[in-house]
Amino acid sequence: MSDDRFRPFETMLDEGTALGLLQEAVAGADDGELFLERRRSEVLSFDDGRIRTASYDAAEGFGLRAVRGETAGYAHSTTIDEASLRRAVATARLAVGNGGGTLADGPRATNRHLYTDADPMLQATFPAKVDVLREIDAFARDLDPRVVQVSASLAASLQEVVILRPEGTLVSDIRPMSRLNVSVIVEENGRRESGSAGAGGRAGLIGLIAPDHWKDATREALRIALVNLRAEAAPAGVMDVVLGPGWPGILLHEAIGHGLEGDFNRKGTSAFAGLMGQQIAAKGVTVLDDGTIPDRRGSLTVDDEGTPSGKNVLIEDGVLVGYMQDRQNARLMGVAPTGNGRRESYAHIPMPRMTNTYMLAGGADPDALVAELDDGIHAVGFGGGQVDITSGKFVFSCTEAYRVKNGKRGAPVKGATLIGDGATALKKIRGIGNDLALDPGIGNCGKGGQWVPVGVGQPSLLIGGLTVGGAGG
């Protein structure tokens, strides 16, 4: 563990002076905070037999916010000193105007730690990391002569945040992150296909670069590529679909997760706005957003406003029971914050965001769900997707999927996309597997131009009547 910790009130600012300036900024406001951050990160990538990228980045700065009603004044700087803070106060106060607000109570304190504070970048030397990437490349090529290209990457970072609240509370969090990714391209008879696998989380690199782990990841990437090498053109039409466990939860994340964030519902722009307490999904569907799972990619000891993360039930047995909230939207909606106030960095304002979003398991055997398909698709892996928050309409591409006829899984299919809308898809869930799994720790989520790490998960799901886009008949 490094002793070089981020201590802005010991090295850059006087805490008493900073608190006085923060209180000046939020005088007459409803809320606000001073968010200070230092982030260090490195990325090493190996592509086609050579190092392609070896980068290291370090950044630090602060963001000052004053909130009055629906308006927020925000100023940020890469220089952490009193002069910069005074300039930020003048900017943030523009949102407060003549004041009249009542300062909200600060978040409750917590001594919980969900992940290590050790710097993952220090757990292996640069030459050792390069050696691992070289070994992955050689191992993949030795596995199968059809491998023509290998890409592997290691990424690690340490984010240190200190949040000063107007009531004088000081909240800090040290957030590690690491990730390994392996991609392979195979070729046979002039046809090329790819596959990828990866893992990560708020933990060190040691587990990721252990030979047993990276060999399994490499084998999985190769397996997916070889599956796609024999894939047929995907059918097109409306059909029943079984989604696999784990990473396919990204469809859940996009199709309904964003629609359950507080800001969209307060403004009435979500497909789920105004439906609290109503049945919005099939019976048996329970969805949580849980930022409290140790070491997970989307977990947070505290969010970026200082609120401890929570295990929040969003849908219970098909009924909408909760939204994800930051402090501003929670106050405006008359509910409690849920620990979902997140920002990409000190240069960004917080907003309601997901952490680890997943559906609880049911009682069905996954194979039995597939056996129920007369003519459908078993979608095991997903790539990119997009959703319209207002309508809930989504489009997702499958990276691994199979045609199912008369309950029997047949040939893999290529080019399948799943098209639908979240509100309808939730009601068409006909079977929930007993095989809940979380993703391997590879997710990122974009909203309002900001990216944050997230987790997803689900059991196998049988969904009736999704539109499948493909090239086949």
N, C-alpha and C positions, 0 to 999 in steps of 0.2 A: 504494500500500500504506500502510495506517495505521500510525503509530508507537505508537498507544495499545494496546499489547499487554498481555495478562493475565499479570502477574508477581506471583503471590500471596506468594512468599517474599521479595520486595523491598518490598512495600507493606503486607502484612497479617499475615504470620507470620514468625517466625524459623525458618529451615529446620532448624537443629540442634535447637531445642526441639520442633518438629513431629515430627522423626524420633524423638526420645526418647519422645514420647507415643505415636507409632504402635508403637514397639517394646514399650512397656508394654502396649498394647492386645492385641498378638498374642503375648505371652509365653506359651508352652505351647500355642500354636495351630498349625495346619497352614499357614495362609496368611492374607493380609489386605493391605490397601492403603489409602492416603488418596487419594481421587479429588476433585480440585478442578476446577471448571468455571465458565466464563462464556459465556453465550449471548446473542446479539442477533439479532433477526429483524424483518422487516417484511413486510406483505402489503398489496397494493393490488388491489382488484377493481372492475371496471366492469361494470355490469349495466343493460341496457335504457336506455342513453343517459346514464347518470350514475354518478359514483363511489359505490359502495355501501359499501366498506370501505377505510380507510387507517389501518393500525395499525402500531405499533412496540412491541416488547417487549424488555426486557433483564432478565436474571436471572443470579445467581451464587450459588454455595454449595459445600459439600463433603459428601462421604459417606465415612464411616469403617467399614471392615469387618474383622471377625475371624472366621476360619473354623476350625472344629474338627470333623472328621469330616463328617457330613451337615448339621451345624448351622452357621448363620452369624448372627453378631450384627451389626446394622447401625444406624447412627445418622447423621442428616444435619442440616444447618443452612443457613439462608440467610445467616448471619453467619459470616464467615471471620475468626476471631480465636482467641487462645489459650484464653480462657475457654470458648468454645463447643466447642473441640476437647477440652478436659479433660472436659467433660460427656459428649461422645460416647464417649470412652475407657471411662468407667464403664459405659455402655450396651452397647458392643460386647463388653466382657469377659464379660458374662453368658453368652455362647455358649461361652466357653472353659472355664468351670468350673474344675476342678482342674488343667487342662492335660494334659500328657502327650503332646502332639503334637510332631512334628518339622517345623520350618518348611521349606516347599518352596523349592527354588532359584528365583530370580527369572527372568523371561523374558530371552531373549537380546536384545541391543541391535541397533538398526538405524538407519542414516542415510538410508534410502530415503524419498523423498517422492513420493507418488502424485498429488498435486494442489497447486494454488497455495495460498499462504497469504494472498492478497489478499482484501480484504473486498468481496464482490460488491455490497453495498448502496451502496458509494461509487463504483460504475462508471457511474452515471447520476444526474442530479439528480431530485428529486421531480417537478418540472414535466415533465421529459423522459419519465419513466415514465408519467405521466398521459397525455401526448400519444400515446405508443405505444398505450395502451389505447383511446383515442378513435379512433385511426386503424384499429385492428383492427375496432372496431364499424362504422365507416363503410365499410371495405373489404368486410366480410361482407355488409352490406346492399346494396352496389352489385353484388356478384357474382350475386345472384339475388333477384328480387322476392318470392319466397316466404319469405324470411327475415323472421321476425316478432320475434325476440328474439336478442340476442347477449350472452354473458357472457365476460369475459376477466379473467385475473388474473395478477399477477406476484408471486412470493414469493422472498425471499432471506434468508439467515441466515449467521452465522459462529459456530461453536462452538469454543471454546478449552479444552483440557483439559490438566491437569498431574497426573501420577500419581506419588506418592511410595511407593516400595516399602520394606519393613522392612530390607532389606539396604543401603539408602541410595541405590539407583538412582532417578534422576529421569527420567521419561518425559513428553514433551509432544507435542501434536498440535494443529494448527490446521485446522479442517474447514469449508470453505465449502460452500454449497448454494444452488442457484437453480432456479427452475421457472417455466415459462409454460404456461398452460392456456387453451384457447379452446373454448367451447361455443356451438352455435347451435340454434335451434328454427325449423323451417320449417312452413308451413301451406298446404294445398291442399285445396279442397273440404271444408273443415271438419275435416280430419284433421291432427293435429300430430305431428311426430316430431322427435327431437333427435339430435345427433351431437357428439362432442367429440374433441379432439386436444391433445396437450401434449408437452413435453420438458423435460429438466432434467439436473442432475448436479452434481458437485463442481467447479464452474467458475463463471466470472463471468456476469453478465447480458448482456454485450456481444453474444455470439453469439445469445442468445435474442431480443433486441430488434432485431436486424438485420432490415431489411424483407424480405429474401429468406426468412428463417426464419419470421417470424410470418405472412407471406402464405401460405407452404406449409402451416403449421399450420391456418390459417383455411380454406383450400381443402379440407384433409382433413376437418375437422369438418363442413363443408358437404356434402362427398361422402357421408359416412356418414349424415347426416340425410336426404339425398335417396334413398339406397339404402333406408333404412327406410320412407320415404314410400310406396314401392311394394311393401313387403314383404307377404307372405301369412302366414296363421297357420301356425306351425310344426307339423310332424307330431309324433305321439307314438308311442313304441314303442322296441324294441331295434333298433339299426341301427349300421352302421359309420360312423365319423366321421373326417374329415381335419381336423386342427388346423393353423392357419396358423403361420408363424414369428413369433418375437419375443414380443410381449406375451402371447399365449396360453400362454406358459411359466408364467404365474401359476397355471395348473392344476397344473403340475408342482410348483411351489413349495408350494402348499397340500396337494396330495394325497399327496406323499411327502416333501417337504422337512422339514416339522415332525417327521415320523416318524423322521427320521435325525438329530435333535438328541440330544446325549448324555444329557441328563437324563431324557427319556422312555424311553430304552433302558436306562439304569442302573436305573430303577425298574420296568422291565418293562411299561410302559403303552403302548408303541408297537406298532403292527402289525408292525414289523420287529425287535422285540426278540428277541435270541437267534439271529438268522439270519446273523451275520457269516460270510463265506466261502461262503454259499450263493447259488444262482441265484434271484434275486428278480425279474428282469425278462427280457424277450426278449433274445436274442443281438443284439449290436450297440448296445445301450443303454448309454451312458456318461454319467454325471451328475457334474458338478463344482460345488463351492461355491468361488468365487474372489473373495477380497477385495482382490486385487492389481491389478485392471484400472485403469489411470490414468483419473481424472476421472469414474468411474462413480458413480452414486448410492449403491450399496451398498458401495463400496470404503472401506477403512480402512488408513491407514499402520500404525497399531497399534490393537488392540481396546481395550475399556474396562477391561482389566486390565493393559495395557502389553505384551501379546504381539503381535509383528508378525503381520499378517494373512497368510493362506496361500492357495495354490491347491490345494485339497483334493479328491481324487477320492473320491466317495462310492459310486458304482456303476461297475464297469468290465466292459464286455462282458456286462452282465446280472448280474454277481456283486457282492454287497454287500461292499465293501472298507473302508469307513470311516464314522465318525460325525463330526458337528461338535461340538467340545468347548470348554468354558471350562476354567479351571484346576481348579476344585473337582471337576467330574464326571470330568475326565480323570484326576485323581489317584485318585479312588475306583474308576475302571475300569482303572487300571494302564496308561494310555496317555499320549501326549504331548498337550498343549493344541494346538489348531489355529488359534488366533487368532479364535475365534468368541464370546468373552465380551463381550456387549454390554448396554448399559443405555440407557434413554431419557434419563436425566439424573442429576445428582448425588443426586437424591432416590430413586433406584431401585437395587436390587441387581442385579449382572450375572447373566446366564444365557446358555446356549448359544442363539445366534441365527444365522440365515442372513445372508449378505452379498449376493453376486451368484450366483444358482443357475441353472445352465443345463445342457442336454443337448447333447452334441457332434453334429455333422452326420453323416449317413450318405451313401450314394451315389445315392439315388433322385432322379429328377427330380420336382419337386413336382406338375407337371401329370399325370405318370404315376400318382401316388398318387390324385389325384382321379378319373382315368379308371378306376381299379379299383373304384370304388363303383358297385354296381348300384342301390341305393336307400339314400341316406344323406345326411349333412350335411357341408358344408364350413364349419367354424367359424373365422372370421378374426379376430374381435374379442371380447373378454370384458369383462364388468363385474364385479359383486360375486360372491363365493363364500364358502362356509364348509366346514369339514372337522371331523370328529371324529377326534382324534389316535389314540385307542385302536383304533377300528375301521378308520380310514382312509377312511371314507365321505365323499364330497364332493358338493356341489351347486353348479353354476356357471351363471350366466346369460350368454347370448351377446348382444353388442351389434351384431354383424354376422355373418350366417350365410346360407348358400345351400343350397337343396335340390339334390341331385345324383341323377339317374336315368340308368341305362345309361351311366355314365361322363361324362355331360354336365351341366355346372353350369347350373342353371336360375334360377328366381326367388329373390330374397332372402326369408328367413323371419323372422318376428317372434315373440318370446316363447319362444324355444328355451332350454331348460336342459339341461345335461349332468349325469347322475347316475351315480355309480359308486363304486368304492373304489380307492384308490391301488395296493394290492398286486395286485389283479386287472388293473387297467388297464395296469400295467407289463408284465405277461405277454402282454397282447393287442396289443401294438404289432407291427404287421405290416410297416411300412415307415417308413424314416427318410430325410427329404429331405436334399439337399445345400445347403440354403439357411439355415443357422444365422444367426439374428439376435438381438440383444439388444433389450430393450424401450427405449423412448425416454427413460427416466429419470423415471418417474412413480410408482414403487411404494412403498407403506408396508406394514409388517407388524405385526400385533398378536399379543401373547402375554403372558399373565399380567398383563394390564392395562397393558402397556408397548408403545409404538409406536416403531419405528425405520425409517429408510429402507432399501430393499432394491432389488436388481435381479433380473430374470429373463430367460430366453432359451431358445430352442429352434429346431430346424428344423421344417419341416412333418412331421407325424406321421400315419400311418394307424393308427387304433386300432379293433379289431373289437369289436362287441357292447356299445357303451355304451347306457345307457338315455337316450333323449331325451324330455324332458317338453315338451309343447306343447299347443296348443288344437286342432290340426287332426288329420286322420286320415291 
